[in-house]
Amino acid sequence: MIKKTTRKSDKTSRKQVDILGIRVDSTSKARVITAVEEKISHNDKFYIVTPNPELILASTKDKKLKEALNSADFAIPDGFGLKAAEPSLRIIKGRKLFEDLIALANKKGWRVFLLGGLGNEAEICRKKLENSYRDLKIESGQGPKLNKNARPISEIDRKIEIDIIARINQFKPHLLFVAFGNPKQEIWMHDRYKLLDVSCMMGVGGTFRYFAGLAPLPPKWIEKAGLEWLWRLLTEPFRFTRVLNAVVVFPLRVWQAKLFRIHT
């Protein structure tokens, strides 16, 4: 039986940075892994979000998203652009945290569920992970199509959601990775928190696509240079508006916020 937690009790022991009203953790990946392991070992129930510049920018106009982000136990900064707000912030890529948690689950015998993704991404990702981690207990499911408020878009999708929640609760995963895309996955985790019999939930965006081999990973030098936004623009040009928000609009909003504080 999973013990319900306040989801905020241990936040005061971690360094956090406020970025446009969103509390973001500034810590190392190793500390996050250790904290997750400890909370799962104590049967705590919690969820993780990985805010990037675009998501934080969207939260300034979306109260539900802001509440979902600030209610998470861990808000892991995923996006080099966040350094425009706090240069000392330690960036942790969501897909790398996902991979480390999968490895830990394989070691600990934890159950893992992959939810969402486009098409059959979750299923392909599951099969590849099973081949890499022989002791991994893992299942996957596509889930419903959601509107901007993270609600099923049709009666059929509402039934799909009911069925997938029942399936997840029967499996009782220690780790539930949710890939409904930002900001739907964050709002969905927040709103469905009490309905799910899971230990840890984490929003993972397009992570399944990378691990399924359906999207090319950026070269190491691009990652180190903080130019992953450029790689995504080159490989997925349809994301132009999202990249523009992250690279241009977000830094401007941060600068305006800092300027306002100076003059008030």
Salt bridges, closest charged atoms under 4 A:
ASP10 OD2 - ARG14 NH1 3.47
ASP10 OD2 - LYS39 NZ 3.79
ASP25 OD1 - ARG14 NE 3.25
GLU37 OE2 - LYS108 NZ 2.72
ASP44 OD1 - LYS3 NZ 3.59
ASP44 OD2 - LYS39 NZ 3.80
GLU54 OE2 - ARG242 NE 2.96
GLU67 OE2 - HIS190 NE2 3.57
ASP73 OD2 - LYS39 NZ 3.94
ASP78 OD1 - LYS93 NZ 2.87
ASP100 OD2 - LYS29 NZ 2.37
GLU121 OE2 - ARG209 NH1 3.07
GLU123 OE2 - LYS127 NZ 3.33
GLU130 OE1 - ARG126 NH1 3.30
GLU139 OE1 - ARG167 NE 3.62
GLU155 OE2 - ARG158 NH2 2.67
GLU161 OE2 - ARG192 NE 2.94
ASP163 OD2 - LYS159 NZ 2.84
ASP191 OD2 - LYS64 NZ 3.21
ASP191 OD2 - ARG151 NH2 3.93
ASP191 OD1 - HIS190 ND1 3.19
ASP197 OD2 - LYS172 NZ 3.71
GLU223 OE2 - ARG95 NH2 3.13
GLU223 OE1 - LYS96 NZ 2.70
GLU228 OE1 - LYS93 NZ 3.53
GLU228 OE2 - ARG95 NH1 2.64
GLU236 OE2 - ARG209 NE 3.86
GLU236 OE1 - ARG232 NH2 3.74
GLU236 OE1 - ARG239 NE 2.47
